[in-house]
Amino acid sequence: MPDLDENIAYWNKQFHWRYGGDEWSNWWGSPRAEWEATVFPRVAGYLPVFRIVEIAPGFGRWTEFLRDYADELIGVDVAKRCVKACRRRFRGDRRLRFAVNDGRTLPKVDARSADFVFSFDSLVHVEWDVMRSYVHEVARVLGDDGIAFLHHSNMAAYAAEEVGPKIPHWRSGSVSAEGVAVEAEPLGLNCFRQELLQWGDDNAFFSDAFTWITRAGSRHDREREVIVNDDFMQEAARALSSAGASV
């Protein structure tokens, strides 16, 4: 995986952004289909809230839907190009603010002020140093009963010789669900639910993880549960089929 500086350069200057990132929802048929079939069902129980913090919104693929569930949304991205695009796309919505960050921290977000921290289909590409920093930032900004929902890599769960020279779908090789859970605990956080899943139909790895985080002792806190989901791509296929049938 590229390091942080290379990631910043790639998303700022090298990636074309021709379709605004919507093409990453093609397995579902559209961003809306992916939101309705995959993302929203996993977060609906924690929305609406007053303040959402979105890490790496890109061109606003998920911001478009998240903003319906908050009085205020702060989007933070390493790419100036993405922040500029979001400001342009959502210029009529004064509840939304966007800021460029250093790829590790959450500027403009006060301590214990976030009700919901969200990142989907972005942190899968960051290595452990960046992921660790964001876990620490979640500990700083999350409100007393707040929830973080983070989509990240799980490829560090596999030995390098098992994976081979190329990690599927540009995932990080140094991040795992277990690593995130272990890092969170001394910070007073609990990864109370983690879902391991296969992303794509070209590999047999549970390459990705969805992690739900809350403060220890919050009203959402409970014993950690790890779910191994081998039906994830079928979930996408059903959404695609349904979207096609409704056209």
Secondary structure, 3 states (H helix, E strand, C coil): CCCHHHHHHHHHHHCCCCCCCHHHHCCCCCHHHHHHHHHHHHHHHHCCEEEEEEECCCCCCCHHHHHHHEEEEEEEECCHHHHHHHHHHCCCCCCEEEEECCCCCCCCCCCCCEEEEEECCCHHHCCHHHHHHHHHHHHHHEEEEEEEEEEEECHHHCCHHHHCCCCHHHCCCCCCHHHHHHHHHHHCEEEEEEEEECCCCCCCCCCEEEEEEEECCCCCCCCCEEEEECCHHHHHHHHHHHHHHHC
